[in-house]
Amino acid sequence: MILINYNLFLPDSDEEENDKTDIQTTIKTLSSKMEDLNTCNDLIGRHGSALQRVLSELEQLDGSPEVASKVKVINERATMFRITSNAMINVGTSEVWNCV
């Protein structure tokens, strides 16, 4: 008769505790990264809006068509930057939540 000790296949309590600690550390790290991403998103939004306000003021001060044309291009690029930044942050955010 062969006896098999099934306890050899079960993780001991130290391993389980280490696993729990690792998971908790990972969750804390990911939560911190998520907060950082949200902060970046807020800052990009605020700075982008401020930039577009200043450009609009500049356009109103100098009514020449050349300045208006340049301001329009800069506004479009600033808008594209904000859209791209938001997309990047959304992807990063979803990746963080996929890890949790």
C-alpha positions in Angstrom: 0.0 0.0 0.0 1.3 3.4 -1.0 0.6 6.4 1.2 0.5 9.8 -0.3 0.9 12.9 1.9 -1.4 15.4 0.2 -0.2 18.2 2.5 2.8 18.4 0.3 0.7 19.8 -2.5 -1.0 22.5 -0.3 0.8 25.9 0.2 1.9 26.5 3.7 0.5 29.4 5.6 3.7 31.4 5.1 3.4 31.2 1.3 -0.2 32.3 1.5 0.7 35.3 3.7 3.4 36.3 1.3 1.0 36.0 -1.6 -1.5 38.2 0.2 1.1 40.7 1.0 2.3 40.8 -2.6 -1.2 41.3 -3.8 -1.9 44.1 -1.4 1.4 45.8 -2.3 0.5 45.5 -6.0 -2.9 47.0 -5.4 -1.5 49.9 -3.5 1.1 50.6 -6.2 -1.6 50.4 -9.0 -3.9 52.7 -7.0 -1.1 55.2 -6.6 -0.4 55.0 -10.4 -4.1 55.6 -11.0 -4.1 58.7 -8.9 -1.0 60.0 -10.8 -2.8 59.4 -14.1 -5.8 61.3 -12.9 -3.7 64.2 -11.7 -1.9 64.4 -15.1 -5.3 64.3 -16.8 -6.5 67.2 -14.7 -3.3 69.2 -15.3 -3.4 68.7 -19.0 -7.0 69.9 -19.1 -6.3 73.0 -17.1 -3.2 74.0 -18.9 -4.7 73.3 -22.3 -7.7 75.5 -21.5 -5.5 78.2 -20.2 -3.4 78.1 -23.4 -6.5 78.3 -25.6 -7.8 81.3 -23.6 -4.5 83.2 -24.0 -4.5 82.4 -27.7 -8.0 83.7 -28.1 -7.0 86.9 -26.3 -4.0 87.3 -28.6 -6.2 86.8 -31.6 -8.5 89.6 -30.4 -5.7 92.0 -29.6 -4.1 91.8 -33.0 -6.7 91.5 -35.7 -4.3 90.8 -38.6 -5.3 87.8 -40.7 -1.7 86.4 -40.4 -1.9 86.3 -36.6 -5.5 84.9 -36.7 -4.3 82.1 -39.0 -1.4 81.2 -36.8 -3.6 81.3 -33.6 -6.1 79.0 -35.4 -3.3 76.5 -36.2 -2.0 76.6 -32.6 -5.5 76.1 -31.2 -6.0 73.1 -33.4 -2.7 71.6 -32.4 -3.5 72.3 -28.7 -6.8 70.5 -29.1 -5.2 67.5 -30.8 -2.6 67.4 -28.0 -5.4 67.4 -25.3 -7.3 64.7 -27.2 -4.2 62.5 -27.6 -3.2 63.0 -24.0 -6.7 62.1 -22.8 -6.6 59.0 -24.9 -3.2 58.0 -23.5 -4.4 58.5 -20.0 -7.6 56.5 -20.7 -5.5 53.6 -22.0 -3.2 53.8 -19.0 -6.2 53.9 -16.7 -7.8 50.9 -18.3 -4.5 49.0 -18.1 -4.2 49.8 -14.4 -7.7 48.5 -13.7 -7.1 45.4 -15.9 -4.2 44.5 -13.6 -6.4 44.7 -10.4 
